[in-house]
């Protein structure tokens, strides 16, 4: 089924309810600074909320830049999501060059840099208008200037934060792609950038604490809570990247030859005796129909049928359908084989030669066992 919901530039947009919390927390963090410029407290609150909403829009533009760049390089963009932590873009591709991956990663921060420059230019024009008298000085004009100026600062901060060279930040993904382009094994590049990401996560909490200690005062409680939440998100993301790197390393030993098992032809109208013969001597093989449907004969059900009756009992009564299986190339191995299986996301895969002939099947459970994921 095609995903439904709002779309932007052709991409599915998902806005998590927690985005409201992001707006509230961001408004609370920027309010003290805005209150120093905007004297009216009600107007300062309104400006803080509006600034938070503007920043959510800037995050959306950041993710849209990722999505557009990914689509330009042939990626299949699944969705753009706005969440408690900002946002993310989910996309898939077959084989992508490291340079393309790097450009996709850097496109988001680049969008924020452009926004920062635009807001900075707008703030300069408005400030000049206020000084020259072309714009009437009023509380609303002052609030607008503060909003635009802080939007520029926050976009610079968002761009620089995302450019930090550790996963799961965009800068980490760009460095990961660069290391891969220079010949570093993919799992090594992921491991290095993931550990940098963990260091960044710890620094997000430690630096405000140290600044408070040096200044002889406790850091702002709201800022620390937000820092802890962001740090936990980054630390968890880096941990997921480390698990991915271990998976990539283990996948070096994968091959279709080692994983596949024989398959026999499946005829729905065949007798159990005929199906058992097609399933192989151990009667544990998979059967494949002409339409790609994979069938497994239930051993318990087979054992319940007396041997002398198997010639007259339809095989369909003891058959377990595993659904239609996607085909993968017989020459795949290592990370390429794993990537093809992850992209297809199935329980069983048919191994197909270049001439189109099916020569075997691989169960997802066999792959999990080979990768050490079944315990």
C-alpha positions in Angstrom: 0.0 0.0 0.0 1.2 3.5 -0.7 1.7 5.5 2.5 -1.0 8.2 3.0 -0.7 11.5 4.8 0.4 15.0 4.1 3.1 15.4 1.5 5.7 18.1 0.7 7.6 18.3 -2.6 6.2 14.8 -3.3 7.6 13.3 0.0 5.5 11.9 2.8 5.6 14.1 5.9 5.1 12.7 9.4 4.8 15.2 12.3 5.1 13.5 15.7 2.9 14.8 18.5 6.1 15.3 20.5 7.0 18.2 18.1 4.7 20.3 20.3 7.0 19.6 23.3 10.0 20.7 21.2 8.3 24.0 20.5 7.4 24.6 24.2 10.9 23.7 25.4 12.7 25.8 22.7 10.4 28.7 23.5 11.2 28.4 27.2 15.0 28.3 26.5 15.1 31.4 24.2 12.6 33.5 26.2 15.1 34.9 28.7 17.3 36.2 25.9 14.4 37.6 24.0 13.0 39.3 27.2 16.1 41.4 27.4 15.3 43.0 24.0 11.5 42.8 24.1 10.4 44.7 27.2 6.7 43.6 27.0 6.5 40.2 28.6 3.5 39.0 26.6 5.1 40.1 23.4 8.3 38.4 24.4 6.5 35.1 25.1 4.7 35.4 21.7 8.0 36.1 20.0 9.7 33.1 21.7 6.9 30.8 20.6 7.0 32.2 17.0 10.8 31.8 17.0 10.4 28.1 18.1 7.9 27.5 15.3 10.2 29.2 12.8 13.0 26.9 13.9 10.8 23.8 13.4 10.2 25.1 9.9 14.0 25.4 9.4 14.4 21.8 10.6 11.8 20.8 7.9 13.8 22.7 5.3 17.0 20.9 6.5 15.3 17.5 6.1 13.8 18.6 2.7 17.3 19.4 1.5 18.4 15.8 2.4 15.3 14.4 0.7 15.8 16.4 -2.5 19.5 15.6 -2.8 18.8 11.9 -2.1 16.2 11.8 -4.8 18.6 13.6 -7.2 21.0 10.7 -6.7 18.4 8.1 -7.3 17.4 7.4 -3.7 13.9 6.2 -2.7 12.8 8.6 -0.1 10.4 6.9 2.3 9.4 9.9 4.5 10.4 13.1 6.2 9.7 13.1 9.9 9.6 15.9 12.5 10.1 14.5 16.0 11.0 15.5 19.5 14.7 15.5 18.5 14.2 17.7 15.4 13.8 15.5 12.4 15.1 12.8 10.1 14.7 11.7 6.5 14.3 8.0 5.7 15.5 6.9 2.3 16.8 3.8 0.5 19.1 3.1 -2.4 20.8 0.2 -4.1 24.4 1.1 -4.6 25.4 4.7 -3.9 28.9 6.2 -4.3 30.6 7.7 -1.2 30.7 11.1 -2.8 26.9 11.1 -3.3 26.3 9.9 0.2 28.6 12.7 1.5 26.6 15.3 -0.5 23.3 14.0 0.8 24.6 14.3 4.4 26.0 17.8 3.9 22.9 19.2 2.1 21.0 19.6 5.4 23.6 21.7 7.2 24.1 23.7 3.9 20.4 24.6 3.9 20.7 25.9 7.5 23.8 28.0 6.5 21.8 29.5 3.6 18.9 30.2 6.0 21.3 31.8 8.5 22.7 34.1 5.9 19.2 35.1 4.7 18.0 35.8 8.3 21.2 37.7 8.9 20.7 39.9 5.8 17.0 40.5 6.8 18.1 41.5 10.3 20.7 43.9 8.9 18.1 45.6 6.6 15.6 45.9 9.4 18.2 47.3 11.9 19.3 49.8 9.3 15.7 50.8 8.7 15.1 51.4 12.4 18.3 53.5 12.7 17.5 55.6 9.7 13.9 56.1 10.6 12.5 54.4 7.5 10.9 51.8 9.8 8.9 53.1 12.7 10.4 52.1 16.1 7.8 50.1 17.9 7.6 47.1 20.2 6.6 44.9 17.3 9.5 46.1 15.1 11.9 45.4 18.0 10.4 42.0 18.5 10.6 41.2 14.8 14.3 42.2 14.8 15.0 40.0 17.8 13.2 37.1 16.2 15.1 37.4 12.9 18.4 37.9 14.5 18.0 34.9 16.8 16.7 32.8 13.9 20.0 33.5 12.2 22.0 32.5 15.3 20.1 29.3 15.8 20.4 28.3 12.2 24.2 28.7 12.5 24.1 26.7 15.7 22.0 24.0 14.0 24.3 23.8 11.0 27.5 23.6 13.1 26.0 21.0 15.5 25.0 18.8 12.6 28.5 19.2 11.0 30.2 17.7 14.1 32.1 14.6 12.8 30.4 11.9 14.8 27.4 9.7 14.1 24.4 10.0 14.0 25.0 13.7 13.0 25.3 14.6 9.3 28.9 15.5 9.7 29.6 12.0 11.1 27.9 10.5 8.0 29.9 12.7 5.7 33.2 11.7 7.4 32.1 8.1 7.3 31.5 8.4 3.5 34.9 10.2 3.1 36.8 7.5 5.0 35.0 4.8 2.8 36.0 6.8 -0.4 39.6 6.8 0.8 39.6 3.0 1.1 38.8 2.5 4.7 36.6 -0.6 5.3 33.0 0.4 5.8 32.7 -1.1 9.3 35.9 0.7 10.4 34.6 4.1 9.2 31.3 3.5 11.0 33.1 2.5 14.2 35.4 5.6 14.2 32.6 8.1 13.6 30.3 6.3 16.1 32.8 6.7 18.9 33.3 10.4 18.0 29.5 10.7 18.2 29.6 9.2 21.7 32.3 11.7 22.7 30.1 14.5 21.4 27.1 13.2 23.4 29.1 13.3 26.6 30.5 16.7 25.8 26.9 18.1 25.4 26.3 17.4 29.1 29.8 18.0 30.5 30.5 21.4 28.9 27.5 23.2 30.4 28.4 21.7 33.8 32.0 22.9 33.6 31.0 26.3 32.5 28.7 26.6 35.5 31.5 25.4 37.8 34.0 27.9 36.4 31.4 30.7 36.7 30.6 29.6 40.2 26.9 29.0 39.6 24.7 26.1 38.7 23.7 25.8 35.0 20.1 26.4 34.0 18.0 23.4 34.9 15.9 23.5 31.7 19.1 23.7 29.6 20.6 20.7 31.4 17.5 18.6 31.0 17.4 19.4 27.3 21.1 18.6 27.1 20.6 15.3 28.8 17.8 14.3 26.4 19.8 15.3 23.3 22.9 13.5 24.7 20.9 10.3 25.4 19.5 10.4 21.9 22.9 10.9 20.3 24.6 8.3 22.5 21.9 5.8 21.6 22.2 6.6 17.9 26.0 6.1 18.1 25.4 2.8 19.8 23.1 1.7 16.9 25.9 2.7 14.5 28.4 0.6 16.4 26.1 -2.4 16.2 25.7 -1.8 12.5 29.5 -1.7 12.1 29.8 -5.1 13.9 27.1 -6.4 11.6 29.0 -5.2 8.5 32.2 -6.8 9.7 30.4 -10.2 10.3 28.7 -9.9 6.9 32.1 -10.3 5.2 31.7 -14.1 5.5 28.3 -14.2 3.9 27.9 -16.0 0.6 24.9 -17.4 -1.3 26.8 -20.7 -1.7 27.2 -21.2 2.0 23.7 -20.1 3.0 21.4 -21.5 0.3 19.6 -24.8 0.5 18.2 -26.8 -2.4 14.7 -26.2 -3.7 12.3 -28.4 -5.6 9.3 -27.6 -7.8 6.0 -27.0 -6.1 2.8 -28.2 -7.8 -0.3 -27.4 -5.7 -2.1 -30.4 -7.2 0.7 -32.9 -6.6 0.4 -35.7 -4.1 2.3 -35.7 -0.8 4.5 -38.5 -2.2 5.5 -36.5 -5.2 6.2 -33.4 -3.1 8.3 -35.3 -0.6 10.4 -36.6 -3.5 10.8 -33.0 -4.8 11.8 -31.8 -1.3 14.9 -33.9 -1.3 16.1 -37.0 0.6 15.9 -35.3 4.1 12.4 -34.0 3.3 13.3 -30.6 4.7 13.9 -28.7 1.5 11.8 -25.8 0.3 9.5 -26.0 -2.7 9.0 -23.2 -5.2 6.0 -22.6 -7.4 6.0 -21.2 -10.8 4.8 -17.8 -9.4 7.7 -17.6 -6.9 5.6 -18.9 -3.9 7.8 -20.8 -1.4 6.3 -23.7 0.4 7.6 -25.8 3.3 6.1 -29.2 4.1 5.1 -29.3 7.8 7.2 -32.3 9.2 4.6 -33.0 12.0 1.8 -33.1 9.5 3.8 -35.2 7.1 4.6 -37.7 9.9 0.9 -38.1 10.7 0.2 -39.4 7.2 0.9 -43.2 6.8 3.4 -43.9 4.1 0.9 -46.1 2.2 -1.5 -43.1 1.9 0.9 -40.5 0.8 0.3 -41.2 -2.9 -3.3 -40.3 -2.6 -3.1 -37.4 -0.1 -2.8 -33.9 -1.7 0.5 -32.2 -0.7 -1.4 -28.9 -0.1 -2.9 -30.3 3.2 0.5 -30.4 4.8 2.1 -27.4 3.0 3.0 -24.2 4.9 3.1 -21.2 2.5 6.0 -18.8 3.2 4.7 -16.3 0.6 6.2 -15.0 -2.6 10.0 -14.8 -2.2 12.1 -12.1 -3.9 15.0 -13.2 -6.0 18.6 -12.2 -5.3 21.7 -12.7 -7.5 23.7 -15.8 -7.0 27.0 -13.9 -7.3 26.3 -11.6 -4.3 28.4 -11.9 -1.2 29.4 -10.0 2.0 27.8 -6.6 2.6 26.3 -6.5 -0.9 24.4 -9.7 -0.1 23.2 -8.4 3.3 22.1 -5.1 1.7 20.1 -6.9 -0.9 18.3 -9.0 1.7 17.6 -6.0 4.0 16.2 -4.0 1.0 13.9 -6.9 0.1 12.9 -7.6 3.7 11.5 -11.1 3.4 11.6 -14.4 5.3 12.9 -16.4 2.3 15.0 -15.4 -0.7 15.4 -17.2 -4.0 18.9 -17.5 -5.4 18.9 -16.7 -9.1 21.6 -17.2 -11.7 22.3 -14.7 -14.4 20.3 -16.8 -16.9 17.2 -16.5 -14.7 17.3 -20.1 -13.3 16.6 -20.5 -9.6 19.3 -22.7 -8.0 18.4 -22.5 -4.3 16.8 -20.5 -1.5 18.1 -18.7 1.6 16.1 -18.3 4.8 16.4 -15.1 6.8 16.8 -17.3 9.9 20.0 -18.8 8.4 21.4 -15.3 7.8 20.6 -14.3 11.4 22.4 -17.4 12.6 25.4 -16.6 10.5 25.5 -13.0 11.8 25.0 -14.1 15.4 21.7 -12.4 15.7 19.7 -15.3 16.9 20.9 -15.2 20.5 
